Amino acid sequence: MTEPISRSSEVSYPLLASVLVATALVGTVANVSVTVATSGIADEFGVSLQSVAVAVLSMNISMAFVMPLAGMIAGRIGLRETLITSGVVLIISTVVLMLADNLLWLTIGRLGQGAGLAGTTPTAVQAAGRLLDKERRSRALGWWSAANGAGLAIGPVAGGTLLDLGGWQLVPLPTVFIAGSIVVTALLGVPARVKQSSSFPLQGVVLLSLMAGTTVATLSALSNSAWVVASATGCALIALAVTAGWRNRKNGAFPMHWLQDVLVRRSSTGASMQMFANGLVQVTVPAWLISTSTTSAGVAGIVLLAMTVTMTVMGPFTGARSYIPYSRWFHYGLILCAAGLFGLAWASGPGPWWIAFPLLLVTGLGAGSLLTPSFNTFTGTIAGGEGVGIAMYNVLRLSFFAIGGLVGAAAVGTGYTWAAFLAGGIICLLIATRATLSERVSGIIDAEASRVGLSKPALGDDGQE
């Protein structure tokens, strides 16, 4: 496990928690607020809506490409230094975006935003893992989760309001101020020159960056029905995966021993399913309610708040309870997500639509049970102690959010909305069942080992093998 460094006494918990809150807010607000303005940008530039959507989504692609490299760089130049640099890059690129008068400069601005965001959340989380003890780290990550949920809730509202007040150029303005707060809080709250050498060789990090970016590019192309681009990037991804496998067999380009830790695997799974459920709901619920003329867009947004607000409230609640074993959060979270998704399958099929509101609350409870505990557990592992490890954890989350959205969009498009929710619920339930069976088998093995006088396997910090 990674222990806090000796400088922890110099660290101000409120300031470091503020860094985490600012990075969570800037990531969600920068992303979803501009999405609201997509149609307005297309009208002003006189280009197709799909072209603008691709330009807007380019932020996620560049973020995925840069994030593993940013994780390695943070360990070499320092966490505070990386946060400040990333914040400045984000401010400059956002100003470029606000001044853009054509699609090219719009794309450049969004690519720059992605590069800046790549060094914010992973570095802030790594700082919390290295500078805070387990209890304070969990509470700080709880506030990060709350800010993440709040950003999802207020981002579209803020974007729509600013769009009406001053046009789409005003929409990115909050990102400038939030990025500025990252610079200030990092300067005041993170000690200088906190470094850590990476166990990843450079070629391994480069390969991971290429694979991460290509994965997100493929998912983005699929979401825009750009089949030719998706085919090309998919082939490139396969080629990169083959190359990575060959390089790893030849000279061990990746620290595969990370995956031997059950907590790394389980916390990554929990985070992935939380984001899958979130992406599925965020895309499918509004599209289903609006496309079937069940409600207006405004009412659909209010219904969706049941999940985002619940996740926001759950952040501090779960963060203050780091003493509860992760295995409980993992099981309860998956079961609640499954229950909520099964109910949504009924609501979007033969049931009444209005029960989606309480069912989204249940799904939010499940997602909230997975978000902070998964992050906190991962940061306590060897993989979570390195910037590259945290970066890949975030890329995984980003990818599963996109996958959930793709599944939902496809289901709504074909008229089988209920099937997406049903499939999501089944997957959550299967993973929870498999984890339960695995723990029972491990318990049987431990009992047999004790009977014959053998030692038990090493346990993680929550009592899991």
N, C-alpha and C positions, 0 to 999 in steps of 0.2 A: 504494500500500500504506500501511497505517496504521503509524506508527512509535511506539515507546514514548515517553512524555512525559519531560521532563527530570527528574522526580522519581523516576525508577526507582531511583536510588541510595538513596533513603529506604525502599524497599520491602523487607520481609522475605519472601523466597521461601517459607520454611516456613509463615508465617502466611497468606500469600495462597493457597497451595496448600490450607491447612486450610479457608479460606473455601469454596473450590471443593468440597472433599470434603464439608463440612457441607451445602452446598446440594444436592449430588447425593443424599446420604443422606436428607435431609428430604423431598425430592420423591418418592422411591420409597417410603420407609417410610410417609409420611402417606397415600399413595394405596393401596398394596396391603394394608397391615395392617388398615385399617378394612374393606376388602372382605371379609376373612375373617370378620368379625363380622356380616355382613349378616343371616344367618338368625337369629342370636341377638337382634339388635335388633328384627327383625320379630316374634318371639315375645313379647318384653317389651312392645312398644308395642301389640300386638294388631292389626297392620296387615299388608297383603300384602307378600310378598317383593319384588314389582316396585316398589312404592311406596318401599321402603327403598333399593332399587338405584338408583332415580332420584335420591333425595336424596344418596346417596353419590357418584354420578357428577356431581352438580352442581358439585363442586370443580373438575373439569376444564373445565366450561363457563365458570365465572367466571374461571378462570385464563386461558383463551383470550381472553375479553372484555377483561381488564385488561392483559394482557401488553404489547401495543404501546404503550398509554398509559404504562405503567410504564417502558418503554424510553425514551420521550421525557422523562418526568419525571426519570429518573436523570441524563440529560444536563444538566438544568437546575438541580437542587438538589444534585447530587453523588452519586458512586457509593457512598461510605461511608454517607452520610446515607440513601440509598435502601435499602441493605442492612439498616441498623439499624431503619429504619421497618418494612420488610417482615417482619423477624424478630419485632418486637414485635406486629405485626398477627397473625402466625401463632401466636404464643404465646397471645394473648387469644382468638382464634377457636377454638383447640384446647381451651382451658379451657371455653369455651362449649359445645363439642361434648361434652366429658366430663360436663358438668352437665345436658345436655339430657334432658328427661323426656317429650318428645313429638316427633313428626315435624317440626314447624315449627322448633323450636330445633335439631334435628339438621341440617336443611337450612341454617339460618343459619350454623351452625358450619362446615359444609363449604364454603359460599360464601365465608366469611371466610378459610378456609384457602387456597382457590384464589386469592383476591386477594393474600394474603401471599406465596404461592409465585410469583406472577407477577413479583414484583420481586426474586427471589433468584438463580436460575441465570443469566438473561440479564445481570443487573448484575454478578455475579461473573465471568462469562466476559468481559464488556466490560472489567472491571478488569484481568484477566489480559492481555487484548490491548493495553491502553493502558500498563500499568505494567511489563510484562516483555518481554524480547527474545524472538525466535522460538524459540530453543532452550529457554529456561526456561518459556515459555508452553506449548510442546508437552509438556514433562514434567509441568507442573501440570495440564493438561487430561487427561493420561494417568491421573493419580490421580483426577481427577473421573470418568473413565470407569470406573475400578476401583470407586469408591464407588457409582456408579450400578448396576453389576452386582451388587455386594455387597448393596445395598438390595433389589434384586429377589429375591435369594436368601434373605436373612434376614427380610425384611418379613413374609411369610406365616407363617414359623415363630414370629417374635416375637409377631405378632398372635394366632395360635392359642394360644400358651402363656399370654399375658396374659388371653385370653378364658377359659381354663380356671381360672386362678388367682383372678381377681377380677371376672369379667363384662366386658361389652363396654366399659364406661366406663373401664376400665383400659387398653384397647388404644391410645388416642391418646397415652398418657403419654410414650413415647419421643420423639414429635414435639416436645413442650415442651422437652426437654433439648437436642435437636439444634438447634432454633430458637434457643435461648439461646446455643449455641456459635457460631451465625452472628453474633449481636449482638456477642459478645466478640471473636471473631477479626476481624470487620470493623472494630471500634473500634481494635484493636491493629495490624492488618495493612494497612489501606487508608488512604492519606493523605486528609485532609479536603478538601472542596471541589474534587474532581477532576470537572470539568464539560466538556461538549461540546455546542455548539448542534446541533440536528437540521436536516437538509436537508429534512425533511418538514414541510409546513404542517400546522397543527392539523386542518383538515378532512380531510386525507389520513389522518392517524393515527386519527381518529375512525372514518372509513369502514373502515379496515383492522381496527380493533378489533371493529366490528360484524360484519364479514365473518368474522373469525376465530372469534368466539364463536358465530355462527350456524352455521358449518360444523361445529364440534365438537358443538353442540346437535343438529344433524341426525344426525350419526353416532351420538351417544348414544341418540337416539330410535330409530334403526334397530336398534341393538344390543339394545334392550328390546322390539322389535316394536311400538312405539307408532306405528303407521302414520299416524294422523291428525296427531299432533304433527310427525312427520317430514315429512309433506306440507306442513304450514304453514311450518315453518322452512326447508324446501327452496325454497318459493316466495319467502320473504323473502330468502333468499340470492341467488336469481336477480335479484330487484329491486335488491338492494344492489350486485351485480356490474354490472348495467346502469347504475346511478347512478354507480358508481365510474368506469366506462369513459367515461361522458359528461363527468364532472367532469375527468377526466384530459385528454381531448381539448380541453376548454374552457380550462383554466388550468394544466395540468400538475400535478395534485395528488400525483403519485407520482414518485419518482426512477427512471424507467424505464432510465436509463443504467446502473444497477447490473447489469441483466441482460445488458449487452453484454460483461461480464467473464466469460470462459469458466470461471474458477475459481469464481465465484459460482454459476453454473449447475451445474457439475459437483459441487462439494462439497454443494450442496443436494440434488442427485440421489442422491449417495452416502449422505447422512444419511437421506433419505426411504426408500431401499430397505433400509437397515439396520434402520430402525424397522418397516417393513412386514414384513420377515422375522421380526423379534422378536415383533411382535404376532401374526403368523400362527402361530408356534410356541407362544407362551405360551398361546394360547387353544385351539389345535387338538390339540396332543399330549395334554394331560391329558383333554380331552373325549373324544378318540378311544379312549384306553386304558381310561377308566372306563366309557364308554357301551357298549363292546363286551365289558365284563366281563373284559378281558384282564388287568388288574392292579387293585390297590387304589389309593385316592387317594394313600396314602403312597408307594407304589412309583412312581406316576406323577410325583409331585413330585421324587423322587430322580432319576428319568430326566431330568427337565427341568433339573436342576442341571448336567448336562453342558454345556449351552449357557451358562447364566448364569455359572457358575464360569470357564469358558473366556474369556468376555468380560471378566470381572473381572481375570484374569491378563494378558490382552492389553493392557489400558489402559496400565500402566507400560511394557510392552514397546514398543508403538508410539509412546508419548510420548517415549521416549528416542531415537527414530530419526527425528527431524525432517529429517535430511539426505536421506532417501529421497524421491524425487519422488512427489507425490500421485498421479500417473497410475498408478504401480505399485500403490499401496495400493488405488486405485479398481478396477483390473482384477482383482487378486488377490482382493479382497474379494467382488466380484460373482461371480466364477467359483466361489469356495469356497461362497458362499451357494447358488448354483445347484446345485452338486454335492450339497450336503447336502439341499436340498429335493427334488431328483430322487430321492435315496436314500430319503427319508422317504415319497415317493409310492409307491415300491415296497414299503417296510415296511408301510405302512397298506393296501396292496392285496394282491398275491399273496405278498409276502415275509414272513419271520418278524419279529414285532414287536420282538424284543430288539435288532435291529441299529439301532433308533432311537437307542440310547445313543451309539455312535460317530458316527453321522450327525449328531446334535445337536452333538457336539464339532466336527465339520467346519463346521457352520453357525455355531457360535460363533466359530470362527477367522475366517470370512468377515465376520461382523458386527463382530468386534473390529478387523479390518483397516480397516473403514470408519468406525467411531465416532470415535476420537480424531483420526485424520488429517483427516477431513472437517471437524470442529469447528475444528481448528488452522488449516486452509487457509482456511476461511471468515472467521475472525477476522483474517486478514491482508489481507483485501480492504477496499475502501471501504465496502461494505455491512456488513461485520462490525465495522467501527470505530464504528458507531452503535448505540445501544441499540434503536432501532426495528428495525433490520436483524436483530440477533441475536434479538429477540423474534419476528419473523416466521419466522426459521429454526426456532425452537423450536416455534412453532405448527404449522409444516409437519411437523416430526417427530412431534408429538403426533397430528396428523390421520392420518398414514400408519400409525402404530401401531394406531389405531382401525380403519382400513380393513383392515389385515391380520387383525385379530381378527374383523371382520365376515365376511370371506371364509372364514376358517376355521370360524366358527360355522355359517355357512350350509352349508358342505360336510358337516360332521359331521351336521347336522340332516337333510340329505337322503340320508345314507348314502354319499356320494361323497367321503370324506375325502381320498383320494389325489389328487383333481382339484385341491384347493386347493394342495397342495404342488407338483403338476406345473405349475400356472399360475404360481406364484411363481417356480419355477426357470426357466421359459421367459422371464419378464419380466426377471429378472436377467441371463440369458444374452444376450437381445436388446440390452439397454442396454450391456453390455460389448462386444458385437460392433459396435454402432453407434459407440461411442467409439473402438474400434480403427480402423475404416474412416475415421472423421473425421480421426484423427491421420495416417493414411497419405496421405489426400488433401492435408492441410495440408503434409506433407513434400514431396509432388509439386509443390505450388504454390510452396513455398519454393525448390525446385531450379530451377524454371522462372524464378522471379524473379531468382535469382542469375545464370542463364545470359544474361538480357537486360540485366543491370546494374541491376535494381530492388532496393530495400531490402526486407528481410523484415518481416512484421508484428511488432508488439510482443509480447514473450513475458512470461508470468507467472513467478512465483518458482519454478515447477517445470519451466520450459521449455516450457510449453504456450502456444498462441496465445490 
